[in-house]
Amino acid sequence: MRSTEIDRRTFLALCGAATLWPAGAAAGEAGEALFLGARLNGGAFEAAVIDAAGRDRLVLPLEARGHSFAIDAPRRRAVAFARSPGRFAVAFSIDGGNEPVAFAPPPERHFYGHGVFTPDGRLLLATENDYAGERGVTGLYDTTDGYRRIGEFATGGIGPHEVILLRDGRTLCVANGGILTHPDYERVKLNLPTMKPSLAYVDSETGDLLEQVDLAPELHQLSIRHLVLDGRGLVWFGAQYQGEDGARPPLVGRHRRGRKIELFAGPQATLKALDNYVGSVSTDLAGDIVATSSPRGGIAVFWDAATGACLGERVLKDGCGLAPLGARRLLETSGRGAIVRTGPDGGTESIRREAPDAPAWDNHLRRI
C-alpha cells in the first residue's frame, strides 16, 4: 500500500523553493493576462506562471510531470495536479510569498490531472480513479484545512478526466473517458472493447447525478477527455479515438443539456491531420471561437461556437496548450518550447521559438 503523504523531502524542497519567490512576483499590472502551465525545464519538472509575452512570473518545482490546474482566481491561488496516474497535487499562491501545500489522494485512488474549485473557494473537486472499484470519482478536499480529503462522489462512469463548473456555480460537467486503467499497469488501457464514454452532470453539493449522455454505440471507443464552456454556456469537448487506426471519427463535440451530443468533423483533411487525438480545448476570451489542439498532428483547429463550422487550422509542431488571449486570439504552447499567439484570423505570431534547450510545455495552458 502506498502512503497518502507526499514525501517529506519533496515537500520541504517545494517549501524551500517557495521562499525564494518575492511577494507579489506574479501579480503584474491590474488586469494583466497571466497564464499557468506545466513544463519540463532543464530536466526539472515545473509549474510556471507566464505573461502574454512568454516571460516567467513565478516558477514552482514539481516532483514529477504535471498536467493541468484548478484555479481560484478571486483568491489568487491554484492547484497543480500530477499527470495520470498521479499521486500528488500542490496548492500555491499565484502571486508568490506563501508556502505551497502538497497533498495526495488515498492509497486506493489516483488523480487524473484535473480539478476545479467551488465558487466560495471552500472545496477543491478533483477527478480520481477508484481502480479497485473500477469506477470514477470526484474527490472533495477542504481548502480551509490543508486540503484534507473529506469525501467523494461517483462520476457515473470510468476514467473521469476533466471536470468543469457550469455557470450556475453548482453543476459540474465531467468527461468520463471510459478507459479503465490501473496504476500497477502504468497507462495500459484495460477495457477497449467495452468502453462507454459519457458526459455526466453532477450536483457539486449533493453528489447527485443530474444527467448523463452517451455517445452512439458505434463510437464507444471515442474517449471524451477535455472540456470548455463557450460564450453561451454550452459544453464543448475534445476526444481521443481508441479504435482502428484507419478510422476517422469526429473528435470535437458540443452538448446542450436535455439534448443529444452534436459532433463536428470539419474537412476530411483537417480530421485526418488531427490524427485521432485532441489534447486540449479552449475558447477565445469572448467564447465565440473554440480551439482544439493535436500535438500528434501538430495543428490547432478553430470552430465557430454558434454554428460548429470549422474556421481553419494553424500549424505548430507538438502544440497543445491553449488559453484565451483576446477576441478570436489564443495563446498556444508546445512541447518543443514554442509559444505563439494564434487564431482563425491573421495567422500565427511567434513569441518564443522552438529550441532544443527551451522548456517543454505539457498539454494544458490556463488563463488566470
Secondary structure as UniProt FT lines:
FT   HELIX           8..18
FT   TURN            19..20
FT   TURN            23..27
FT   TURN            30..31
FT   STRAND          34..41
FT   TURN            42..43
FT   STRAND          44..51
FT   TURN            52..53
FT   STRAND          56..61
FT   STRAND          66..72
FT   HELIX           73..75
FT   STRAND          77..82
FT   STRAND          89..93
FT   TURN            94..95
FT   STRAND          101..103
FT   TURN            107..108
FT   STRAND          109..117
FT   TURN            119..120
FT   STRAND          123..130
FT   TURN            131..134
FT   STRAND          135..142
FT   HELIX           143..145
FT   TURN            146..147
FT   STRAND          148..154
FT   STRAND          160..165
FT   TURN            167..168
FT   STRAND          171..176
FT   HELIX           183..185
FT   TURN            186..187
FT   HELIX           192..194
FT   STRAND          198..203
FT   TURN            204..206
FT   STRAND          209..214
FT   HELIX           217..219
FT   TURN            220..221
FT   STRAND          222..229
FT   TURN            231..232
FT   STRAND          235..241
FT   TURN            245..246
FT   STRAND          252..255
FT   TURN            257..258
FT   STRAND          262..264
FT   HELIX           268..273
FT   TURN            274..276
FT   STRAND          280..283
FT   TURN            285..286
FT   STRAND          289..294
FT   TURN            295..298
FT   STRAND          299..304
FT   TURN            305..307
FT   STRAND          310..315
FT   TURN            317..318
FT   STRAND          319..326
FT   TURN            327..328
FT   STRAND          329..334
FT   TURN            335..336
FT   STRAND          339..342
FT   STRAND          349..352
FT   TURN            356..357
FT   STRAND          360..367
//
